[in-house]
Amino acid sequence: MVDLPVKPPQGRIEVGWRVSTADGRRGEVVGEHLVAPNGGWHYLVVFDDGSRRELPDYALKRLHSSLESGTPAAAAR
């Protein structure tokens, strides 16, 4: 039997999205993983100041696509 990759529910946060947190910090989602015990998703965010933090999906709000020009993360690619 082949295990299929587990993906977050459609409409949730996606890698590459620009997001903000409740305290106003902004950054880009660069990774994701399933939290097996509760079925939730956590995302690794690289903030505009260079710091990184792993946060649950409910703590993030989508801003816009990181592919838009003028964002620090898009310029760094």
C-alpha positions in Angstrom: 0.0 0.0 0.0 1.3 3.5 -0.9 0.8 6.3 1.5 -0.4 9.4 -0.3 1.0 12.8 0.8 -1.3 14.5 3.3 -2.3 18.1 2.3 -4.1 20.8 4.3 -7.8 21.4 3.6 -8.5 23.4 0.5 -8.8 27.1 1.3 -6.2 27.0 4.1 -2.8 28.7 4.2 -0.4 27.7 1.4 3.3 27.8 1.1 4.3 31.0 -0.8 1.5 33.1 0.6 2.2 36.5 2.4 0.6 36.5 5.8 0.2 38.6 8.9 -0.2 37.8 12.6 -2.4 39.3 15.2 0.5 41.5 16.4 1.0 43.0 13.0 4.1 41.1 11.9 4.2 40.2 8.2 6.1 37.5 6.4 6.0 34.6 3.9 5.0 31.0 4.5 7.9 28.7 3.6 6.9 25.4 5.1 4.0 23.3 6.5 3.4 20.2 8.5 0.5 18.2 10.0 0.3 18.0 13.8 -0.7 14.3 14.0 -2.3 14.3 17.5 -4.9 16.9 16.7 -5.0 17.0 12.9 -4.1 20.7 12.8 -1.6 22.4 10.5 1.4 24.5 11.5 3.3 26.8 9.1 6.8 28.1 9.1 6.8 31.8 8.5 9.9 33.9 7.6 9.1 37.4 8.8 10.2 40.5 6.9 12.7 41.2 9.7 14.4 37.8 9.0 13.1 36.0 12.0 11.3 32.6 11.7 8.4 31.1 13.6 6.1 28.1 13.4 2.5 29.0 13.9 -0.9 27.3 13.7 -3.1 28.1 10.7 -5.6 30.0 12.8 -2.9 32.5 13.9 -2.3 33.6 10.3 -4.2 35.8 7.9 -3.5 35.9 4.2 -2.3 39.3 2.8 -1.5 38.6 -0.9 0.6 36.3 -3.1 4.3 36.5 -2.6 4.6 36.6 -6.4 3.4 40.1 -6.4 6.2 42.6 -7.1 7.4 44.8 -4.3 7.4 42.2 -1.5 10.8 41.5 0.2 10.4 37.8 -0.1 9.7 37.9 -3.9 12.7 40.2 -4.4 15.0 37.8 -2.6 14.3 35.0 -5.0 
